[in-house]
Amino acid sequence: MKIKNWGSYLMVAAFLVVTQSTQGQSIFGKWKTIDDKTGITKAIVEVYQEKGLLNAKIVRVLEKGREDAVCINCKGDLKDKPVKGMHIIRNFKKNGDNEYKGSNLLDPESGTTYRGKLWLDSKDPDKLKVRGYVAFLYRTQTWHRIKEGE
C-alpha cells in the first residue's frame, strides 16, 4: 500500500469520527440556563422525553438568594408554587432534526406562557437555543449542557 493512500484513509476516518460525535448529541439531558438580558446563571433544567414529546423541568435553582423561589406571577395551580420542580416546557413535538416546537413554554419569573421552539446550536451541540414567541416577536436564550461530574 502506498503512503498516499494512507492519507486518504486517515481523512475518511477523521471525517467519520467528527460526524459521529456531532450526530450523537441529543437535545435531552441537563442544561444550565443563563438569562439572556442579565447574564445571570439561573437554574439547571432537565429536558426529557415522555410519550414521544419533549418536556422540561427545573431541577435546581442556582441564582443566589432565589433557591427557594416561588412563582408569584403564575396563574392557576402554579401560583405561589416552588420554582424548583416546576415543569416549564410541556408536550413539544419534534419538528425536524433536533428541533422541537410547542405552545407551552413557561417563564416562571413573569408567569407568562409562550409558544416556543428548541434546537441544538449548529456550531456547538453543547448549547441549546430556547426561543419564546409572542405574536411575531421572540426572545432566545442559550442554555449550556451540563456534563457528568459538573
N, C-alpha and C positions, 0 to 999 in steps of 0.2 A: 504494500500500500504506500502510495506517495505521500509525503508530508503535506502537500497542497490539499489533499482530501481530508486530512485531519482537521484542518482549519474549518472546512465546511461542516464537518460533523460537530465540532465544538460550537459553532454558531447556531446550528439547529438545536443542540442540547440546551444552550443558554436561552434561546427563544422559548423552548418548551417549559423550562423552569420558571421563567418570568410570567408566561401565560398562565401556568397552573397556580402560581401564588396570587395573582390578581383575581382570577376567576373563583378561587376558593374562598374569598372573603364573603362574609354574609352580613346582611343588614341586622341580623339578630344577635343579641348579646347585651352587654352593659356599656353605657355611654355616659360620659361626663358632659353635663350641659353648661354652656357659658353664655351669659347674657350678651346679646349682640350689641346692645347700646352701652352697657357699663363695663363689659369685660369681666364681670364678677363670675366666678365659678359657683354655680347654684346647687346642682344635685347630681346624683347618679340615677340614671333611668335604665330599667331593663326592658328591652324590646324583645318580644316573644311572639310566637305563632300559636294560635288556638283555633281549631276547626278551619284551618286554611286562611285565617285572617290575621293581620298584624295588629298587635296591641302593645301598649307600653304603660309601665307604672313607675312611680318614683320609689326607689328602694332606700335612698339615703339623701338627706338634706345636708349639703356641705357648707352653705353660706353661714358664716359666723353670726351667732345670735338668733338664727331662724330655724335651728334644728327641730324645734317643737312647733313650728308654724302651723296655723290652721287657715283654711280657705275662707276668709271673711267676706270676700266678694262673690263667692259662688252662690248659685241659686239652688233651690230644691234640697234634695237629700245630701248634697255635698256641702251645704252651708255650714261653716264652723267645724268642718271635719279636718283631721290632720292631713297635711300635705304628704307626709311620708306614708307610702302605701297607696296613694291616690292613683287611679287609672287616668292618665292624661291623653292617651290615644286609644280609641276603640274601633275595632272592625274595619281597618283599612284593607282595601283589596289590591292585589298585585296588578300593576298596570305596565308591564314590560320588564326588562332586565333590572331587577333590584330597585324598582320604583313602585311605591305604594301610594294610593290616594284614598281619601275618605272625607267624611264631614263631621268627625267628632274628635277634634284636637283642642284640648282644654289648656288654657293658660291659667294656672292657679293664682297668679298674682292679681289679674284683672277679673277672674271668674268668667271670662268670655270663652265661648266655644267657636272654633273656626273650621272652615273647610281646609284641607291641607294635603301635603304630599311629602314623602321622604324618599331620599335616594343617596347612594354612596357617591362621594366625590370621585369624579373620573380620574383625577390626578393622584388622589390619596385615599385608598379604601379604608383607612383608619379614621376618616372623617365622614360624618353623616350630615347631610343637609336636611333641615326640617323647616318647611315653609308653611305659614298660615295665611289664608286669604280672607279678605272682606271685600266683596264685590270684585273689582279688578285690581285692588291694592293688595300688596303682600309684604311680608316680612320673613326673612330667612335667618335661622340660626345655624351655626356649625357645631355639632357635638363631636366629641373625641372618644374613640374606642378605649375602653378600659381593658388592658391586657392582664392575664393571670399574674397574680403577685402584686398588683397595684392596689 
